[in-house]
Amino acid sequence: MRLSVATNFDPRLIEELSGYPVFEIFGKLREDAAGGGRAPYQLSPVSRKDFAEHVAAARRAGYGFNYLLNASCLGNREITRRGQREMESLLTWVSHIGVTSVTVASPYLLKLIKARFSDLKVRVSVFCGVDRVRKAQMWEELGADCIVLDSILVNRELASLEKIRKSVSCDLELLVNNNCLLGCALSPMHMNALSHAGQSWHENRGFFIDWCFLKCTESKLRDPVNYIRSEWIRPEDLHVYENMGYDLFKIAERDIPTPLMVARVKAYAGRRYDGNLLDLIQAYGFSGVKESDRYYRRGPGWFLRFFLRPGLVNPVRMLPLKRLADLRHMTRPIKGEDPVYIDNRSLDGFIERFQKEGCADADCEQCRWCHEFAERAIRVDEGSRIRALRAYERVFQAMHDGSMWRYLPAGKGRKFTLKIRDHIGTPERKRFFNEEHFAEAAPRYDFATRAMSLGRDPAWKKELVASLPEIPAPFCVDLGCGTGDVTFLLAGKYSDGRIVGVDIAEPMLKLARERNRFDHVIFERGDMSAPDIPDGSADIVTGSYALRNAPDVDRSIAEIHRILKPGGVAAFLDFSKPPGRRAQIWRSFLLKTWCGFWGLVLHRNPEIHGYIAASLDAYPDRSRLLELFQSWGFELTFMRRFSFGITEIIVIRKNQSRVQCPESRGKAAQSS
């Protein structure tokens, strides 16, 4: 047995592969003149100096190094003077640093290398689609030293594999742990898309939305039999292929955490794995890995380069893609049970059918061999499955209808024309504005809050709930609950409590109810200045971006005092108004510009979200707000500011007795 193993450029990997039948490792620069089979955002940002040192370390350990030049399309750049210079420069460097072989998908590139860099052995990529005798013979005649057979087309076609092995004398390699769909119709598009993504000269500069990958992963989650109806070879079944004369096996995936790659090598070297088959074949969704692992350390530069590209795509439309990646554990490790588990031991005997006949001409619905094994081997968490499928639907809708790339969506239905300045003067008019405004904003409200906060909004809300005391079975009221973010965090913290979310906008409540997965959470329509909650009944009251929007801030504080039990706690997350006039002017300008921009992007109306500046202008500053709380009989217990003081958390506790205050106080804060 000989294993060709993907590298993540972690020096520990080379050390930990010692003792296994590894004869080479493979990889490439994140971007180069040729491109390859992975998008740049998936790969480590390794410099040429570090790359050369990694190759040297591999050679000292007795391993060869295979450099990937396996783009299926070179954009015809290879037949230009500039393209020739770029390719020759890259190959000169590759040869100079001690690379032993290269993988190509272009027959012309194979001949170029053989003519100009005779020290390099040339391997034919899986992208070349070699699945029959004549193709293999033709590549050998062109000078190929090794051919990686097309796993999508031949890994289940044992009769074809046997014939190919007998027809050529060059090395043949099998990719054993990829999990594309057998005979996948998306494959040609996917190969070309990946190839261009990694080409340093391409105008997208590394930006790539992998529709094929999304469609593939969605199809498996929607119909789990597709996890089985795939190209992988189990460690336990390697002997079947070895008996046909195959001894060279390729193990992917580049850039995964070192412990996982070593576990894959150990499984295939030992020809056995007891556990989740996805541990061996999936490129994401890892268990047993720390969130601090280098695999998950993506800095702001990575995000800005590969995803925040406003000239290529609407950044806010990328937020559903980010949410999907989080749900599928592409951005963080799995904690707890695997959402999808394929018991590898339950797949014993799976290979037997393919020893008799292949799949090329079979109708899956008539055969149902894979279905039988899927039923016995696969376990899926239904809750996580439903949430992920909904996220896929939102991403696909944006990609298919074109809204992913639009900044000004076509207006539908009644147009929102209200101005906050015309409605901020009285509680009744502000209440009307709130109801209309948040009804309009509801469909994109979650995207907007995350975009305007540069993704920090969820962390702030978690901090808000974390600041609350541990109380057994409390009654919690979340005022201005919106789509339920804080309500659900309360439900998670107080699993034995009773949680009520209150909001004035029915479209917000509709979304919250659709998201609700908790039996002890209900949502009610109501005004936070007059909530339908009994006196002295609540242990905890919360509000995120709520108090500032209250039709009457003073009355709302009075109502919060009324519904809280003595000693009860209220916590608020909101924009913070500094006491100095210059700071207030700067803050107002910043919020009007930034938030108005997102109102324009999402609703073609800067008044939506841009209203925040006007609402903050009429809101008490930090000092005055604390005075209001104190005058109503509250004491401050916690305060924390975020993002240079733009937002803040305030936690207050109700005193045992009501503190009387002058009526004039209400006028000072009226309609804030």
C-alpha angles and dihedrals in degrees: 000000000000122000128203107200132196116238131219092192091247107142089217091064094067090049094048094049089066112119096028125102093257114147100173145003125217139207145118144216115287089249133007142149093282106040122207148207101305134059115247094243088064095056137075116261094239120171122226090250093053090043091055091048090051091051090049091050090051092051092049088053090054098256128127120227124227117200115206119230090156103136109146090212126034094186091242087282089122090070094056129085091243093048091050092052092049094048095045091048091051093047092047090055092044091052093044096055094054104263108163102200143007132212119223137179096194121082089206091055089050091056092044091055094045090052099044106023106036092164090070122082114219126224124193114233127238084241089074091074098228104179106140143047100260094050091052092048092049093053090048090051089053088058105265114164093196137009125209104210119226102264093195090060106032114025090091095035099085095167091056091047091054092051093047091050091054094046101060136042098206122096117281121204130198123208102221109180108041115115107204118140116270111260090001114193091207094061101094093049092044094051092051094044092051091046094056093044091066099043111112093213096051115116093232090066094213098319111138138160105198103216093169093054091048092050092047095049091044092052091054093050092045093048110018093197085080089071086065097035089073144103104257123123116215118229088239091059099051091098090067090061094039090056087060091055102267115135104151115086130178121216119199151206118091118212099013117138114286097240090056094049091049089049089054092050091048092051095050094041089051093041092227140084128182108196144040111349088212088069086070103037110028124090095210141019097075126185126203094028124120118240087231091064113124088245090070098039101104111162128209091264090060091050094047093048102044104030114015096070106137092177090060105032140005102265094212090058088059091064094081087052090053090049090050091051089052093049092050091047094243092133101038137022125266115264115200124356121003110258088220120031125182110189103220093199090059088061094065107130094024092118094057097084092053092052086066102039140351133238103240094100099025127114105225094208091056096042098043092176091131091046091057093052092043091057093053099038110035127080119181128187100233096205095055090042093056093046092050094047090053089052091050090052092054093049094047092047091055092047096044099044093042098242089122087075101034126095097185110047118199112267118247129198123337115007119232108237105159121125120214092216089061093051106038097082100079134028092238094054093044090050089053091048091050093051094049096039097050092043087058094042097045101093093056100024097109091050091048097052091050093046095047091048093045089242096308098108096090091051092050091051091049088051090050092056093040089058091062120098124255105256124169113242098342127185105237128191119196108198119204087012096173111184092349107261096140093033091060092045088054089050090053094049096043104039092166095045135092116247127195123186116202126193136157096220116078094200088058091050091048090058091045092052091049090054095045115116097161126098093205096055126088132173125217133183113241150128116259088218089062110019117181093235124127120252116271094000105116126084094188135022122188136181130181113197085342112108093054089055095049113124088228115017095191094051091045091055088049090052092049088053090049097053097041121091116237104280091021119145132232123192128188135190115195147127111293124231114211118218097235118090095222091051089049092053092049092046092050092050092048094049095044091051100041099038092039088055090059091046088055093046096047104031107013086243123096090198088074105082089355086082087077092082093054093045090052091049089060094042122097114261120245095272095045092047092054089049090054092052091048093048090054092053103267130130124209113244103167140010131175132170128209137199097019092316098306092124132023145184119227121188119189135178127216113241121228093252134042115252112219116227135183119271090234089072090072092057092053092060099029117138093007 
